[in-house]
């Protein structure tokens, strides 16, 4: 069967936290890494992240994101916003984690994103994926 | 570093839009109120630093190869297409 691959370029105006020089990323979806996707910096070839839709980890994850975070991205209806979290894949699968404390919010229509830190949710930056 | 002394209820302004007000002075802490546009993110420094470090830890320089992904993918029960 044919392998499919799609990609879109998304601008993170403020960069990612700690990576202010990385403002432009390609979000790459490929069958062979689904349901993960790959977020590749176009500024720095050595910087890439494995990302996943956090609703696959916690079903209602989107509901905990404050509306004001979406507003600052120009997303009027949070249902239409895209959320990704970075993952760390461990050699032992059970130890793999996702950063549910600092999601990447994306206005996909405008191809614009930002990373935010959620406080007082109790979620951590190393939430088990399983 | 700019060092400024302020009393309770007094403010600072940073740029044209960010205001910081001293709301309460305790024995070993102060309570601050911050007014800023919504696109400005405000975090406790130590939380911010921790996330910064987590981003560094999560960096990978290449897409994991197929075999490395297999076990994780199985967890999410996603059907994979084979060529």
N, CA and C atoms of all chains as a GROMACS GRO file, in nm:
protein
  639
    1UNK      N    1   0.084  -0.120   0.000
    1UNK     CA    2   0.000   0.000   0.000
    1UNK      C    3   0.088   0.126   0.000
    2UNK      N    4   0.031   0.231  -0.046
    2UNK     CA    5   0.107   0.355  -0.058
    2UNK      C    6   0.121   0.423   0.077
    3UNK      N    7   0.239   0.475   0.105
    3UNK     CA    8   0.258   0.550   0.228
    3UNK      C    9   0.215   0.694   0.204
    4UNK      N   10   0.141   0.749   0.299
    4UNK     CA   11   0.102   0.888   0.279
    4UNK      C   12   0.178   0.976   0.376
    5UNK      N   13   0.200   1.099   0.334
    5UNK     CA   14   0.274   1.195   0.414
    5UNK      C   15   0.219   1.334   0.383
    6UNK      N   16   0.185   1.407   0.488
    6UNK     CA   17   0.141   1.544   0.464
    6UNK      C   18   0.222   1.636   0.555
    7UNK      N   19   0.241   1.757   0.511
    7UNK     CA   20   0.308   1.852   0.599
    7UNK      C   21   0.260   1.994   0.578
    8UNK      N   22   0.268   2.071   0.687
    8UNK     CA   23   0.225   2.210   0.686
    8UNK      C   24   0.329   2.288   0.763
    9UNK      N   25   0.352   2.412   0.720
    9UNK     CA   26   0.447   2.494   0.794
    9UNK      C   27   0.371   2.586   0.890
   10UNK      N   28   0.413   2.583   1.016
   10UNK     CA   29   0.346   2.660   1.120
   10UNK      C   30   0.445   2.757   1.183
   11UNK      N   31   0.400   2.881   1.199
   11UNK     CA   32   0.486   2.983   1.259
   11UNK      C   33   0.459   2.995   1.408
   12UNK      N   34   0.563   2.981   1.488
   12UNK     CA   35   0.555   3.006   1.632
   12UNK      C   36   0.627   3.140   1.653
   13UNK      N   37   0.548   3.244   1.662
   13UNK     CA   38   0.604   3.379   1.664
   13UNK      C   39   0.704   3.399   1.778
   14UNK      N   40   0.677   3.335   1.891
   14UNK     CA   41   0.767   3.351   2.006
   14UNK      C   42   0.866   3.235   2.017
   15UNK      N   43   0.868   3.149   1.918
   15UNK     CA   44   0.951   3.030   1.927
   15UNK      C   45   0.894   2.934   2.029
   16UNK      N   46   0.961   2.823   2.054
   16UNK     CA   47   0.919   2.738   2.164
   16UNK      C   48   0.996   2.782   2.287
   17UNK      N   49   0.946   2.745   2.404
   17UNK     CA   50   1.010   2.791   2.527
   17UNK      C   51   1.153   2.735   2.533
   18UNK      N   52   1.248   2.826   2.542
   18UNK     CA   53   1.388   2.785   2.540
   18UNK      C   54   1.448   2.777   2.401
   19UNK      N   55   1.362   2.791   2.299
   19UNK     CA   56   1.412   2.787   2.160
   19UNK      C   57   1.356   2.906   2.083
   20UNK      N   58   1.400   3.023   2.123
   20UNK     CA   59   1.344   3.144   2.062
   20UNK      C   60   1.389   3.165   1.919
   21UNK      N   61   1.495   3.095   1.882
   21UNK     CA   62   1.542   3.108   1.744
   21UNK      C   63   1.466   3.013   1.651
   22UNK      N   64   1.380   2.931   1.708
   22UNK     CA   65   1.303   2.837   1.625
   22UNK      C   66   1.158   2.886   1.616
   23UNK      N   67   1.129   2.958   1.512
   23UNK     CA   68   0.996   3.018   1.499
   23UNK      C   69   0.912   2.953   1.389
   24UNK      N   70   0.976   2.876   1.307
   24UNK     CA   71   0.904   2.815   1.196
   24UNK      C   72   0.925   2.664   1.199
   25UNK      N   73   0.815   2.590   1.197
   25UNK     CA   74   0.823   2.443   1.206
   25UNK      C   75   0.738   2.380   1.096
   26UNK      N   76   0.786   2.268   1.048
   26UNK     CA   77   0.702   2.187   0.960
   26UNK      C   78   0.638   2.077   1.044
   27UNK      N   79   0.508   2.065   1.034
   27UNK     CA   80   0.437   1.957   1.104
   27UNK      C   81   0.414   1.847   1.001
   28UNK      N   82   0.477   1.733   1.028
   28UNK     CA   83   0.478   1.626   0.929
   28UNK      C   84   0.399   1.507   0.981
   29UNK      N   85   0.301   1.465   0.905
   29UNK     CA   86   0.224   1.345   0.940
   29UNK      C   87   0.261   1.236   0.841
   30UNK      N   88   0.299   1.123   0.893
   30UNK     CA   89   0.332   1.010   0.807
   30UNK      C   90   0.270   0.884   0.864
   31UNK      N   91   0.228   0.798   0.777
   31UNK     CA   92   0.170   0.672   0.822
   31UNK      C   93   0.261   0.598   0.919
   32UNK      N   94   0.390   0.598   0.888
   32UNK     CA   95   0.479   0.512   0.965
   32UNK      C   96   0.502   0.562   1.108
   33UNK      N   97   0.466   0.686   1.138
   33UNK     CA   98   0.480   0.733   1.276
   33UNK      C   99   0.346   0.766   1.341
   34UNK      N  100   0.237   0.752   1.266
   34UNK     CA  101   0.104   0.780   1.322
   34UNK      C  102   0.080   0.690   1.444
   35UNK      N  103   0.010   0.737   1.549
   35UNK     CA  104  -0.060   0.865   1.558
   35UNK      C  105   0.031   0.983   1.598
   36UNK      N  106   0.162   0.957   1.609
   36UNK     CA  107   0.253   1.067   1.637
   36UNK      C  108   0.270   1.149   1.509
   37UNK      N  109   0.315   1.271   1.528
   37UNK     CA  110   0.356   1.353   1.414
   37UNK      C  111   0.493   1.411   1.448
   38UNK      N  112   0.554   1.465   1.347
   38UNK     CA  113   0.690   1.516   1.364
   38UNK      C  114   0.689   1.666   1.342
   39UNK      N  115   0.747   1.739   1.440
   39UNK     CA  116   0.753   1.884   1.430
   39UNK      C  117   0.899   1.923   1.409
   40UNK      N  118   0.930   1.963   1.289
   40UNK     CA  119   1.069   1.990   1.250
   40UNK      C  120   1.094   2.139   1.236
   41UNK      N  121   1.193   2.189   1.308
   41UNK     CA  122   1.231   2.329   1.292
   41UNK      C  123   1.286   2.351   1.153
   42UNK      N  124   1.238   2.457   1.086
   42UNK     CA  125   1.295   2.488   0.955
   42UNK      C  126   1.418   2.577   0.971
   43UNK      N  127   1.434   2.634   1.092
   43UNK     CA  128   1.549   2.719   1.118
   43UNK      C  129   1.671   2.636   1.157
   44UNK      N  130   1.646   2.530   1.232
   44UNK     CA  131   1.757   2.446   1.281
   44UNK      C  132   1.727   2.300   1.252
   45UNK      N  133   1.798   2.243   1.155
   45UNK     CA  134   1.771   2.105   1.115
   45UNK      C  135   1.789   2.003   1.229
   46UNK      N  136   1.867   2.041   1.332
   46UNK     CA  137   1.894   1.947   1.441
   46UNK      C  138   1.782   1.948   1.546
   47UNK      N  139   1.683   2.034   1.529
   47UNK     CA  140   1.577   2.043   1.629
   47UNK      C  141   1.446   1.989   1.574
   48UNK      N  142   1.402   1.879   1.633
   48UNK     CA  143   1.273   1.821   1.596
   48UNK      C  144   1.207   1.761   1.718
   49UNK      N  145   1.077   1.752   1.714
   49UNK     CA  146   1.003   1.695   1.827
   49UNK      C  147   0.903   1.592   1.776
   50UNK      N  148   0.890   1.486   1.852
   50UNK     CA  149   0.783   1.392   1.828
   50UNK      C  150   0.662   1.445   1.904
   51UNK      N  151   0.552   1.466   1.836
   51UNK     CA  152   0.435   1.525   1.902
   51UNK      C  153   0.314   1.436   1.883
   52UNK      N  154   0.217   1.457   1.971
   52UNK     CA  155   0.093   1.378   1.961
   52UNK      C  156  -0.024   1.464   2.007
   53UNK      N  157  -0.141   1.430   1.959
   53UNK     CA  158  -0.264   1.494   2.005
   53UNK      C  159  -0.291   1.443   2.147
   54UNK      N  160  -0.289   1.533   2.247
   54UNK     CA  161  -0.302   1.486   2.386
   54UNK      C  162  -0.438   1.426   2.418
   55UNK      N  163  -0.537   1.448   2.332
   55UNK     CA  164  -0.668   1.388   2.361
   55UNK      C  165  -0.662   1.236   2.345
   56UNK      N  166  -0.555   1.185   2.283
   56UNK     CA  167  -0.536   1.040   2.277
   56UNK      C  168  -0.486   0.986   2.411
   57UNK      N  169  -0.435   1.077   2.494
   57UNK     CA  170  -0.384   1.037   2.625
   57UNK      C  171  -0.488   1.067   2.733
   58UNK      N  172  -0.543   1.189   2.726
   58UNK     CA  173  -0.652   1.228   2.817
   58UNK      C  174  -0.764   1.283   2.731
   59UNK      N  175  -0.876   1.214   2.731
   59UNK     CA  176  -0.983   1.244   2.637
   59UNK      C  177  -1.027   1.391   2.639
   60UNK      N  178  -1.044   1.446   2.758
   60UNK     CA  179  -1.098   1.582   2.767
   60UNK      C  180  -0.990   1.688   2.784
   61UNK      N  181  -0.872   1.656   2.738
   61UNK     CA  182  -0.758   1.746   2.761
   61UNK      C  183  -0.785   1.890   2.716
   62UNK      N  184  -0.849   1.905   2.602
   62UNK     CA  185  -0.872   2.038   2.545
   62UNK      C  186  -0.952   2.128   2.638
   63UNK      N  187  -1.039   2.066   2.717
   63UNK     CA  188  -1.126   2.144   2.804
   63UNK      C  189  -1.049   2.216   2.914
   64UNK      N  190  -0.928   2.172   2.943
   64UNK     CA  191  -0.854   2.236   3.052
   64UNK      C  192  -0.774   2.357   3.004
   65UNK      N  193  -0.772   2.380   2.874
   65UNK     CA  194  -0.695   2.494   2.823
   65UNK      C  195  -0.779   2.621   2.834
   66UNK      N  196  -0.728   2.721   2.905
   66UNK     CA  197  -0.807   2.844   2.924
   66UNK      C  198  -0.837   2.913   2.791
   67UNK      N  199  -0.959   2.965   2.778
   67UNK     CA  200  -0.999   3.033   2.655
   67UNK      C  201  -0.906   3.148   2.616
   68UNK      N  202  -0.851   3.217   2.718
   68UNK     CA  203  -0.769   3.332   2.684
   68UNK      C  204  -0.645   3.292   2.605
   69UNK      N  205  -0.598   3.168   2.625
   69UNK     CA  206  -0.483   3.122   2.548
   69UNK      C  207  -0.520   3.110   2.400
   70UNK      N  208  -0.642   3.063   2.375
   70UNK     CA  209  -0.687   3.053   2.236
   70UNK      C  210  -0.708   3.191   2.176
   71UNK      N  211  -0.765   3.280   2.258
   71UNK     CA  212  -0.792   3.415   2.207
   71UNK      C  213  -0.663   3.483   2.160
   72UNK      N  214  -0.557   3.461   2.236
   72UNK     CA  215  -0.431   3.527   2.198
   72UNK      C  216  -0.377   3.474   2.066
   73UNK      N  217  -0.429   3.359   2.022
   73UNK     CA  218  -0.388   3.302   1.893
   73UNK      C  219  -0.489   3.334   1.783
   74UNK      N  220  -0.596   3.406   1.822
   74UNK     CA  221  -0.699   3.438   1.724
   74UNK      C  222  -0.796   3.324   1.697
   75UNK      N  223  -0.803   3.229   1.791
   75UNK     CA  224  -0.899   3.119   1.775
   75UNK      C  225  -1.023   3.152   1.858
   76UNK      N  226  -1.134   3.181   1.790
   76UNK     CA  227  -1.256   3.220   1.860
   76UNK      C  228  -1.327   3.098   1.919
   77UNK      N  229  -1.321   2.988   1.846
   77UNK     CA  230  -1.388   2.866   1.891
   77UNK      C  231  -1.282   2.759   1.924
   78UNK      N  232  -1.260   2.734   2.054
   78UNK     CA  233  -1.154   2.640   2.093
   78UNK      C  234  -1.168   2.502   2.028
   79UNK      N  235  -1.293   2.465   1.992
   79UNK     CA  236  -1.311   2.336   1.925
   79UNK      C  237  -1.233   2.329   1.795
   80UNK      N  238  -1.207   2.444   1.737
   80UNK     CA  239  -1.138   2.446   1.608
   80UNK      C  240  -0.985   2.458   1.624
   81UNK      N  241  -0.940   2.474   1.748
   81UNK     CA  242  -0.796   2.484   1.770
   81UNK      C  243  -0.731   2.345   1.771
   82UNK      N  244  -0.605   2.342   1.734
   82UNK     CA  245  -0.531   2.215   1.735
   82UNK      C  246  -0.436   2.215   1.854
   83UNK      N  247  -0.426   2.102   1.923
   83UNK     CA  248  -0.336   2.090   2.037
   83UNK      C  249  -0.239   1.975   2.013
   84UNK      N  250  -0.112   2.000   2.042
   84UNK     CA  251  -0.011   1.896   2.033
   84UNK      C  252   0.073   1.900   2.160
   85UNK      N  253   0.128   1.787   2.199
   85UNK     CA  254   0.225   1.789   2.308
   85UNK      C  255   0.350   1.714   2.263
   86UNK      N  256   0.465   1.758   2.313
   86UNK     CA  257   0.589   1.689   2.279
   86UNK      C  258   0.600   1.560   2.360
   87UNK      N  259   0.667   1.461   2.303
   87UNK     CA  260   0.678   1.330   2.368
   87UNK      C  261   0.824   1.291   2.381
   88UNK      N  262   0.849   1.215   2.484
   88UNK     CA  263   0.980   1.151   2.497
   88UNK      C  264   0.958   1.001   2.494
   89UNK      N  265   1.013   0.938   2.392
   89UNK     CA  266   0.995   0.795   2.377
   89UNK      C  267   1.112   0.723   2.443
   90UNK      N  268   1.079   0.642   2.542
   90UNK     CA  269   1.182   0.572   2.617
   90UNK      C  270   1.205   0.434   2.556
   91UNK      N  271   1.326   0.380   2.576
   91UNK     CA  272   1.354   0.244   2.526
   91UNK      C  273   1.253   0.144   2.580
   92UNK      N  274   1.215   0.163   2.705
   92UNK     CA  275   1.109   0.080   2.760
   92UNK      C  276   0.978   0.157   2.739
   93UNK      N  277   0.891   0.099   2.657
   93UNK     CA  278   0.772   0.171   2.612
   93UNK      C  279   0.692   0.234   2.724
   94UNK      N  280   0.678   0.160   2.833
   94UNK     CA  281   0.595   0.207   2.943
   94UNK      C  282   0.646   0.336   3.005
   95UNK      N  283   0.773   0.367   2.982
   95UNK     CA  284   0.832   0.486   3.043
   95UNK      C  285   0.819   0.609   2.954
   96UNK      N  286   0.756   0.594   2.839
   96UNK     CA  287   0.741   0.708   2.748
   96UNK      C  288   0.643   0.810   2.804
   97UNK      N  289   0.678   0.937   2.784
   97UNK     CA  290   0.596   1.042   2.845
   97UNK      C  291   0.562   1.152   2.745
   98UNK      N  292   0.461   1.228   2.780
   98UNK     CA  293   0.423   1.346   2.701
   98UNK      C  294   0.421   1.467   2.792
   99UNK      N  295   0.455   1.582   2.738
   99UNK     CA  296   0.458   1.704   2.818
   99UNK      C  297   0.318   1.766   2.820
  100UNK      N  298   0.234   1.716   2.909
  100UNK     CA  299   0.097   1.765   2.915
  100UNK      C  300   0.085   1.897   2.991
  101UNK      N  301   0.197   1.941   3.048
  101UNK     CA  302   0.194   2.068   3.118
  101UNK      C  303   0.219   2.186   3.024
  102UNK      N  304   0.282   2.159   2.912
  102UNK     CA  305   0.318   2.270   2.823
  102UNK      C  306   0.281   2.238   2.677
  103UNK      N  307   0.150   2.241   2.648
  103UNK     CA  308   0.105   2.205   2.514
  103UNK      C  309   0.139   2.311   2.410
  104UNK      N  310   0.139   2.268   2.284
  104UNK     CA  311   0.153   2.360   2.172
  104UNK      C  312   0.013   2.383   2.116
  105UNK      N  313  -0.030   2.507   2.118
  105UNK     CA  314  -0.162   2.541   2.064
  105UNK      C  315  -0.143   2.594   1.923
  106UNK      N  316  -0.229   2.550   1.831
  106UNK     CA  317  -0.212   2.590   1.691
  106UNK      C  318  -0.344   2.640   1.633
  107UNK      N  319  -0.337   2.758   1.575
  107UNK     CA  320  -0.446   2.808   1.491
  107UNK      C  321  -0.413   2.758   1.352
  108UNK      N  322  -0.473   2.647   1.314
  108UNK     CA  323  -0.430   2.581   1.191
  108UNK      C  324  -0.467   2.661   1.066
  109UNK      N  325  -0.580   2.732   1.075
  109UNK     CA  326  -0.620   2.815   0.961
  109UNK      C  327  -0.515   2.920   0.930
  110UNK      N  328  -0.461   2.978   1.039
  110UNK     CA  329  -0.359   3.083   1.020
  110UNK      C  330  -0.218   3.027   1.022
  111UNK      N  331  -0.208   2.896   1.044
  111UNK     CA  332  -0.077   2.832   1.054
  111UNK      C  333   0.010   2.902   1.159
  112UNK      N  334  -0.053   2.933   1.273
  112UNK     CA  335   0.018   3.003   1.380
  112UNK      C  336   0.006   2.924   1.510
  113UNK      N  337   0.116   2.917   1.584
  113UNK     CA  338   0.113   2.840   1.707
  113UNK      C  339   0.188   2.907   1.820
  114UNK      N  340   0.163   2.859   1.942
  114UNK     CA  341   0.241   2.904   2.058
  114UNK      C  342   0.242   2.793   2.163
  115UNK      N  343   0.349   2.792   2.238
  115UNK     CA  344   0.356   2.696   2.349
  115UNK      C  345   0.315   2.767   2.476
  116UNK      N  346   0.227   2.706   2.553
  116UNK     CA  347   0.183   2.766   2.679
  116UNK      C  348   0.214   2.670   2.794
  117UNK      N  349   0.218   2.727   2.914
  117UNK     CA  350   0.238   2.643   3.032
  117UNK      C  351   0.108   2.645   3.111
  118UNK      N  352   0.055   2.528   3.139
  118UNK     CA  353  -0.067   2.520   3.219
  118UNK      C  354  -0.027   2.506   3.366
  119UNK      N  355  -0.084   2.592   3.449
  119UNK     CA  356  -0.055   2.581   3.591
  119UNK      C  357  -0.183   2.543   3.663
  120UNK      N  358  -0.170   2.485   3.776
  120UNK     CA  359  -0.284   2.446   3.859
  120UNK      C  360  -0.376   2.345   3.791
  121UNK      N  361  -0.322   2.264   3.701
  121UNK     CA  362  -0.403   2.156   3.644
  121UNK      C  363  -0.362   2.023   3.705
  122UNK      N  364  -0.246   2.023   3.769
  122UNK     CA  365  -0.194   1.898   3.825
  122UNK      C  366  -0.126   1.811   3.722
  123UNK      N  367  -0.129   1.852   3.594
  123UNK     CA  368  -0.062   1.773   3.491
  123UNK      C  369   0.086   1.808   3.488
  124UNK      N  370   0.166   1.710   3.456
  124UNK     CA  371   0.310   1.732   3.459
  124UNK      C  372   0.370   1.728   3.319
  125UNK      N  373   0.496   1.765   3.314
  125UNK     CA  374   0.567   1.763   3.186
  125UNK      C  375   0.610   1.621   3.149
  126UNK      N  376   0.590   1.527   3.241
  126UNK     CA  377   0.626   1.388   3.210
  126UNK      C  378   0.509   1.295   3.241
  127UNK      N  379   0.402   1.319   3.173
  127UNK     CA  380   0.282   1.238   3.193
  127UNK      C  381   0.298   1.108   3.114
  128UNK      N  382   0.279   0.994   3.178
  128UNK     CA  383   0.293   0.868   3.103
  128UNK      C  384   0.196   0.864   2.984
  129UNK      N  385   0.245   0.818   2.870
  129UNK     CA  386   0.158   0.812   2.752
  129UNK      C  387   0.062   0.693   2.763
  130UNK      N  388   0.101   0.594   2.840
  130UNK     CA  389   0.018   0.473   2.847
  130UNK      C  390  -0.073   0.474   2.968
  131UNK      N  391   2.121   4.492   3.609
  131UNK     CA  392   1.982   4.481   3.653
  131UNK      C  393   1.937   4.613   3.717
  132UNK      N  394   1.820   4.656   3.676
  132UNK     CA  395   1.762   4.776   3.735
  132UNK      C  396   1.704   4.740   3.871
  133UNK      N  397   1.739   4.816   3.972
  133UNK     CA  398   1.685   4.789   4.106
  133UNK      C  399   1.601   4.909   4.150
  134UNK      N  400   1.477   4.884   4.188
  134UNK     CA  401   1.383   4.991   4.222
  134UNK      C  402   1.318   4.958   4.356
  135UNK      N  403   1.304   5.056   4.442
  135UNK     CA  404   1.231   5.034   4.566
  135UNK      C  405   1.088   5.084   4.550
  136UNK      N  406   0.993   5.000   4.591
  136UNK     CA  407   0.852   5.037   4.582
  136UNK      C  408   0.783   5.007   4.716
  137UNK      N  409   0.683   5.086   4.749
  137UNK     CA  410   0.604   5.059   4.870
  137UNK      C  411   0.477   4.986   4.830
  138UNK      N  412   0.406   4.938   4.931
  138UNK     CA  413   0.279   4.871   4.906
  138UNK      C  414   0.188   4.962   4.822
  139UNK      N  415   0.120   4.898   4.726
  139UNK     CA  416   0.026   4.963   4.634
  139UNK      C  417   0.095   5.042   4.522
  140UNK      N  418   0.225   5.060   4.531
  140UNK     CA  419   0.292   5.132   4.422
  140UNK      C  420   0.315   5.040   4.303
  141UNK      N  421   0.337   5.102   4.188
  141UNK     CA  422   0.345   5.025   4.063
  141UNK      C  423   0.474   5.052   3.987
  142UNK      N  424   0.498   4.964   3.891
  142UNK     CA  425   0.600   4.984   3.789
  142UNK      C  426   0.531   4.969   3.656
  143UNK      N  427   0.584   5.031   3.554
  143UNK     CA  428   0.536   5.002   3.420
  143UNK      C  429   0.654   4.963   3.332
  144UNK      N  430   0.634   4.856   3.254
  144UNK     CA  431   0.738   4.808   3.164
  144UNK      C  432   0.686   4.827   3.022
  145UNK      N  433   0.757   4.899   2.941
  145UNK     CA  434   0.705   4.933   2.808
  145UNK      C  435   0.581   5.019   2.827
  146UNK      N  436   0.487   5.006   2.736
  146UNK     CA  437   0.365   5.088   2.749
  146UNK      C  438   0.249   5.011   2.808
  147UNK      N  439   0.266   4.879   2.822
  147UNK     CA  440   0.148   4.798   2.848
  147UNK      C  441   0.155   4.708   2.971
  148UNK      N  442   0.272   4.691   3.027
  148UNK     CA  443   0.283   4.595   3.137
  148UNK      C  444   0.298   4.669   3.270
  149UNK      N  445   0.200   4.647   3.357
  149UNK     CA  446   0.203   4.711   3.489
  149UNK      C  447   0.222   4.606   3.598
  150UNK      N  448   0.307   4.640   3.692
  150UNK     CA  449   0.328   4.550   3.806
  150UNK      C  450   0.302   4.631   3.933
  151UNK      N  451   0.217   4.576   4.019
  151UNK     CA  452   0.181   4.648   4.141
  151UNK      C  453   0.214   4.562   4.263
  152UNK      N  454   0.269   4.626   4.363
  152UNK     CA  455   0.295   4.556   4.490
  152UNK      C  456   0.164   4.556   4.570
  153UNK      N  457   0.105   4.438   4.587
  153UNK     CA  458  -0.025   4.432   4.654
  153UNK      C  459  -0.012   4.411   4.804
  154UNK      N  460   0.088   4.332   4.841
  154UNK     CA  461   0.103   4.302   4.983
  154UNK      C  462   0.249   4.269   5.010
  155UNK      N  463   0.297   4.313   5.123
  155UNK     CA  464   0.435   4.281   5.161
  155UNK      C  465   0.430   4.197   5.288
  156UNK      N  466   0.477   4.075   5.276
  156UNK     CA  467   0.478   3.987   5.393
  156UNK      C  468   0.617   3.983   5.453
  157UNK      N  469   0.639   3.888   5.543
  157UNK     CA  470   0.769   3.882   5.608
  157UNK      C  471   0.877   3.833   5.512
  158UNK      N  472   0.846   3.724   5.441
  158UNK     CA  473   0.945   3.681   5.343
  158UNK      C  474   0.885   3.653   5.205
  159UNK      N  475   0.776   3.722   5.176
  159UNK     CA  476   0.727   3.719   5.038
  159UNK      C  477   0.654   3.849   5.006
  160UNK      N  478   0.638   3.871   4.877
  160UNK     CA  479   0.556   3.986   4.836
  160UNK      C  480   0.450   3.933   4.740
  161UNK      N  481   0.335   3.996   4.741
  161UNK     CA  482   0.230   3.960   4.648
  161UNK      C  483   0.223   4.069   4.541
  162UNK      N  484   0.234   4.024   4.415
  162UNK     CA  485   0.238   4.120   4.304
  162UNK      C  486   0.114   4.103   4.216
  163UNK      N  487   0.066   4.212   4.163
  163UNK     CA  488  -0.038   4.207   4.062
  163UNK      C  489   0.023   4.251   3.930
  164UNK      N  490  -0.007   4.177   3.822
  164UNK     CA  491   0.054   4.209   3.693
  164UNK      C  492  -0.056   4.228   3.589
  165UNK      N  493  -0.050   4.338   3.519
  165UNK     CA  494  -0.146   4.365   3.412
  165UNK      C  495  -0.067   4.366   3.282
  166UNK      N  496  -0.108   4.282   3.187
  166UNK     CA  497  -0.034   4.275   3.061
  166UNK      C  498  -0.128   4.231   2.950
  167UNK      N  499  -0.096   4.262   2.825
  167UNK     CA  500  -0.178   4.214   2.713
  167UNK      C  501  -0.179   4.062   2.710
  168UNK      N  502  -0.286   4.005   2.652
  168UNK     CA  503  -0.303   3.860   2.659
  168UNK      C  504  -0.194   3.782   2.585
  169UNK      N  505  -0.128   3.846   2.489
  169UNK     CA  506  -0.025   3.770   2.417
  169UNK      C  507   0.106   3.761   2.497
  170UNK      N  508   0.114   3.834   2.608
  170UNK     CA  509   0.233   3.823   2.693
  170UNK      C  510   0.211   3.711   2.794
  171UNK      N  511   0.299   3.613   2.793
  171UNK     CA  512   0.287   3.502   2.888
  171UNK      C  513   0.359   3.538   3.017
  172UNK      N  514   0.295   3.506   3.129
  172UNK     CA  515   0.355   3.535   3.259
  172UNK      C  516   0.359   3.406   3.340
  173UNK      N  517   0.477   3.366   3.380
  173UNK     CA  518   0.491   3.243   3.456
  173UNK      C  519   0.584   3.263   3.574
  174UNK      N  520   0.566   3.182   3.676
  174UNK     CA  521   0.667   3.179   3.782
  174UNK      C  522   0.796   3.128   3.718
  175UNK      N  523   0.906   3.192   3.751
  175UNK     CA  524   1.031   3.165   3.683
  175UNK      C  525   1.071   3.017   3.689
  176UNK      N  526   1.055   2.955   3.806
  176UNK     CA  527   1.103   2.817   3.821
  176UNK      C  528   1.021   2.719   3.736
  177UNK      N  529   0.893   2.750   3.715
  177UNK     CA  530   0.809   2.665   3.630
  177UNK      C  531   0.854   2.680   3.484
  178UNK      N  532   0.878   2.803   3.447
  178UNK     CA  533   0.925   2.834   3.312
  178UNK      C  534   1.058   2.762   3.282
  179UNK      N  535   1.150   2.770   3.377
  179UNK     CA  536   1.280   2.706   3.359
  179UNK      C  537   1.267   2.554   3.345
  180UNK      N  538   1.175   2.497   3.422
  180UNK     CA  539   1.154   2.352   3.416
  180UNK      C  540   1.102   2.311   3.279
  181UNK      N  541   1.010   2.390   3.224
  181UNK     CA  542   0.954   2.358   3.092
  181UNK      C  543   1.061   2.375   2.984
  182UNK      N  544   1.141   2.478   3.000
  182UNK     CA  545   1.252   2.500   2.907
  182UNK      C  546   1.341   2.377   2.902
  183UNK      N  547   1.373   2.324   3.018
  183UNK     CA  548   1.457   2.205   3.026
  183UNK      C  549   1.387   2.084   2.964
  184UNK      N  550   1.257   2.074   2.986
  184UNK     CA  551   1.182   1.962   2.928
  184UNK      C  552   1.181   1.970   2.775
  185UNK      N  553   1.172   2.091   2.722
  185UNK     CA  554   1.180   2.106   2.576
  185UNK      C  555   1.316   2.060   2.525
  186UNK      N  556   1.419   2.096   2.596
  186UNK     CA  557   1.554   2.053   2.557
  186UNK      C  558   1.562   1.899   2.560
  187UNK      N  559   1.506   1.842   2.666
  187UNK     CA  560   1.510   1.696   2.679
  187UNK      C  561   1.432   1.626   2.568
  188UNK      N  562   1.328   1.694   2.518
  188UNK     CA  563   1.240   1.630   2.419
  188UNK      C  564   1.293   1.643   2.276
  189UNK      N  565   1.399   1.722   2.260
  189UNK     CA  566   1.451   1.741   2.124
  189UNK      C  567   1.506   1.610   2.069
  190UNK      N  568   1.469   1.585   1.946
  190UNK     CA  569   1.527   1.472   1.876
  190UNK      C  570   1.573   1.524   1.741
  191UNK      N  571   1.678   1.465   1.691
  191UNK     CA  572   1.733   1.521   1.568
  191UNK      C  573   1.684   1.449   1.444
  192UNK      N  574   1.618   1.338   1.461
  192UNK     CA  575   1.560   1.275   1.343
  192UNK      C  576   1.434   1.196   1.379
  193UNK      N  577   1.353   1.176   1.280
  193UNK     CA  578   1.230   1.099   1.299
  193UNK      C  579   1.270   0.958   1.340
  194UNK      N  580   1.211   0.908   1.449
  194UNK     CA  581   1.247   0.773   1.494
  194UNK      C  582   1.222   0.672   1.382
  195UNK      N  583   1.307   0.571   1.376
  195UNK     CA  584   1.287   0.475   1.267
  195UNK      C  585   1.167   0.387   1.296
  196UNK      N  586   1.130   0.317   1.194
  196UNK     CA  587   1.006   0.240   1.198
  196UNK      C  588   1.003   0.141   1.314
  197UNK      N  589   1.115   0.071   1.333
  197UNK     CA  590   1.114  -0.032   1.436
  197UNK      C  591   1.100   0.030   1.575
  198UNK      N  592   1.163   0.149   1.593
  198UNK     CA  593   1.155   0.215   1.723
  198UNK      C  594   1.013   0.259   1.754
  199UNK      N  595   0.934   0.281   1.650
  199UNK     CA  596   0.799   0.331   1.671
  199UNK      C  597   0.698   0.220   1.696
  200UNK      N  598   0.732   0.100   1.653
  200UNK     CA  599   0.633  -0.007   1.653
  200UNK      C  600   0.564  -0.029   1.787
  201UNK      N  601   0.644  -0.040   1.892
  201UNK     CA  602   0.584  -0.072   2.021
  201UNK      C  603   0.489   0.038   2.068
  202UNK      N  604   0.534   0.162   2.053
  202UNK     CA  605   0.449   0.273   2.098
  202UNK      C  606   0.320   0.281   2.018
  203UNK      N  607   0.333   0.261   1.890
  203UNK     CA  608   0.214   0.270   1.807
  203UNK      C  609   0.110   0.166   1.846
  204UNK      N  610   0.161   0.049   1.882
  204UNK     CA  611   0.070  -0.057   1.922
  204UNK      C  612  -0.017  -0.015   2.038
  205UNK      N  613   0.040   0.067   2.125
  205UNK     CA  614  -0.032   0.114   2.242
  205UNK      C  615  -0.158   0.190   2.203
  206UNK      N  616  -0.147   0.269   2.098
  206UNK     CA  617  -0.261   0.349   2.055
  206UNK      C  618  -0.350   0.274   1.955
  207UNK      N  619  -0.315   0.150   1.931
  207UNK     CA  620  -0.395   0.063   1.846
  207UNK      C  621  -0.428   0.126   1.711
  208UNK      N  622  -0.326   0.180   1.652
  208UNK     CA  623  -0.347   0.239   1.520
  208UNK      C  624  -0.300   0.140   1.415
  209UNK      N  625  -0.385   0.120   1.319
  209UNK     CA  626  -0.349   0.029   1.211
  209UNK      C  627  -0.239   0.092   1.127
  210UNK      N  628  -0.139   0.016   1.100
  210UNK     CA  629  -0.032   0.070   1.018
  210UNK      C  630  -0.040   0.009   0.880
  211UNK      N  631  -0.010   0.091   0.786
  211UNK     CA  632  -0.011   0.043   0.648
  211UNK      C  633   0.130  -0.002   0.612
  212UNK      N  634   0.138  -0.116   0.550
  212UNK     CA  635   0.268  -0.164   0.506
  212UNK      C  636   0.280  -0.147   0.355
  213UNK      N  637   0.401  -0.120   0.314
  213UNK     CA  638   0.420  -0.105   0.169
  213UNK      C  639   0.418  -0.239   0.102
   0.00000   0.00000   0.00000
